């Protein structure tokens, strides 16, 4: 299985499982599934351009973390805003 396909499947499965917990805090938790898939694919694509080994793992983890971290912050901010307005 290619790296991109592997990350699509793994990202969707992990994102779906994590969404079950996240939906209690964030109404738009469905976006989390998309974020994990996109983060995994982009991390794999960018990581393969820098080579192999430790550098690739650092770059891959950084890209994936930046994407999923940014989405998580946004989701929780939306949730906080919703609670503040009610």
C-alpha positions in Angstrom: 0.0 0.0 0.0 1.4 3.4 -0.9 2.2 5.9 1.9 -0.6 8.3 0.9 -3.2 5.6 0.7 -2.1 4.2 4.0 -2.3 7.7 5.7 -5.8 8.2 4.1 -7.1 5.0 5.6 -5.3 5.4 9.0 -6.2 9.0 9.2 -9.8 8.4 8.6 -10.0 5.5 11.1 -8.1 7.5 13.8 -10.1 10.7 13.0 -13.4 8.9 13.3 -12.5 7.3 16.6 -11.2 10.6 18.0 -14.3 12.4 16.7 -16.5 10.3 19.0 -14.8 11.9 22.0 -14.3 15.3 20.4 -18.0 15.8 19.5 -18.8 16.3 23.2 -16.7 19.5 23.1 -16.9 20.7 19.5 -20.1 20.7 17.4 -18.1 20.7 14.1 -16.1 17.6 15.2 -16.7 16.0 11.7 -14.0 18.3 10.4 -11.5 16.5 12.6 -11.8 13.4 10.3 -10.9 15.6 7.3 -8.0 17.2 9.2 -6.4 13.9 10.2 -6.7 12.6 6.6 -5.4 15.8 5.0 -2.7 16.2 7.6 -1.4 12.6 7.0 -1.4 12.9 3.3 0.3 16.3 3.2 2.8 15.2 5.8 3.6 12.1 3.7 4.0 14.1 0.5 6.2 16.8 2.1 8.2 14.2 4.0 9.0 12.2 0.9 10.5 15.3 -0.7 13.1 15.7 2.1 14.5 12.2 1.9 14.6 9.4 4.5 15.6 8.9 8.1 15.3 11.2 11.0 14.9 14.4 9.0 11.9 12.9 7.1 10.3 11.9 10.4 10.8 15.3 11.9 9.3 17.1 8.9 6.4 14.6 8.6 5.5 15.0 12.3 5.8 18.8 12.1 3.5 19.1 9.1 1.0 16.6 10.5 1.1 18.4 13.9 0.7 21.8 12.5 -2.3 20.9 10.4 -4.1 18.9 13.1 -3.1 21.3 15.8 -4.4 24.3 13.9 -7.7 22.6 13.3 -8.0 21.5 16.9 -7.4 25.1 18.1 -10.1 26.3 15.7 -12.6 23.7 16.7 -12.2 24.5 20.4 -12.4 28.2 19.8 -15.6 27.7 17.9 -16.9 25.6 20.8 -15.9 28.3 23.4 -17.5 31.1 21.3 -20.7 29.1 21.1 -20.8 28.6 24.8 -20.1 32.3 25.5 -22.9 33.4 23.2 -25.5 31.1 24.8 
